[in-house]
Amino acid sequence: MEYIINLTWDGEAGVWIAESDDIPGLVLESGSYDALVERVRFAIPELIELNKPVAVAPTITFLSKRQERIAL
């Protein structure tokens, strides 16, 4: 089973936010992209177990988006 994790940069707060439509309850944030990916990796097994246990090891796909305004 594949789970899609959306990582979005919030420039006002200065943090990356992780959310997933596939994993109820997954909402994490961190100032570091790499730290957030690690937090997600540790949180997913517990959330899957709480929501809907699966027999097969899941695959996770990270999709990231960072948008910034630049001065001309």
C-alpha positions as CSV (number, residue, x, y, z in Angstrom):
1,M,0.0,0.0,0.0
2,E,1.3,3.5,-0.9
3,Y,0.7,6.6,1.2
4,I,1.2,10.1,-0.1
5,I,2.7,12.6,2.3
6,N,2.4,16.3,1.4
7,L,5.1,18.6,2.7
8,T,4.4,22.3,2.4
9,W,6.5,25.3,3.4
10,D,4.8,27.9,5.5
11,G,6.9,31.0,4.9
12,E,5.1,33.1,7.5
13,A,5.6,30.6,10.3
14,G,9.0,29.4,8.9
15,V,8.1,25.7,9.1
16,W,7.5,22.7,6.9
17,I,4.1,21.1,7.5
18,A,3.4,17.4,6.8
19,E,-0.2,16.2,6.1
20,S,-1.8,13.2,4.3
21,D,-5.3,12.5,3.1
22,D,-4.3,8.8,3.3
23,I,-3.3,8.8,7.0
24,P,-5.9,10.4,9.3
25,G,-4.3,12.4,12.2
26,L,-1.0,13.0,10.4
27,V,-0.2,16.7,10.9
28,L,3.4,17.5,11.9
29,E,5.7,20.6,11.5
30,S,9.3,21.4,11.7
31,G,11.7,24.2,10.8
32,S,13.9,21.6,9.0
33,Y,12.8,19.6,6.0
34,D,15.0,16.6,6.9
35,A,13.9,16.6,10.5
36,L,10.2,16.6,9.4
37,V,10.8,13.6,7.1
38,E,12.3,11.7,10.0
39,R,9.4,12.7,12.3
40,V,6.9,11.5,9.7
41,R,8.8,8.2,9.3
42,F,8.4,7.5,13.1
43,A,4.8,8.7,13.3
44,I,3.3,6.8,10.4
45,P,3.5,3.2,11.8
46,E,1.6,4.2,14.9
47,L,-1.0,6.2,13.0
48,I,-1.6,3.4,10.6
49,E,-2.0,0.9,13.4
50,L,-4.5,3.2,15.2
51,N,-6.5,3.9,12.0
52,K,-6.4,0.8,9.9
53,P,-3.7,-1.9,10.4
54,V,-2.2,-3.3,7.2
55,A,-0.4,-6.7,6.8
56,V,2.1,-5.4,4.1
57,A,4.8,-2.9,4.8
58,P,3.6,0.4,3.4
59,T,5.4,2.6,0.9
60,I,5.5,6.3,1.6
61,T,5.9,9.0,-1.1
62,F,6.9,12.5,-0.1
63,L,5.6,15.4,-2.3
64,S,7.0,18.8,-1.3
65,K,6.1,22.3,-2.3
66,R,7.9,25.5,-1.4
67,Q,6.8,28.8,-3.0
68,E,8.5,32.1,-2.4
69,R,8.0,35.6,-3.6
70,I,11.2,37.3,-4.9
71,A,12.0,41.0,-5.2
72,L,12.7,42.4,-8.6
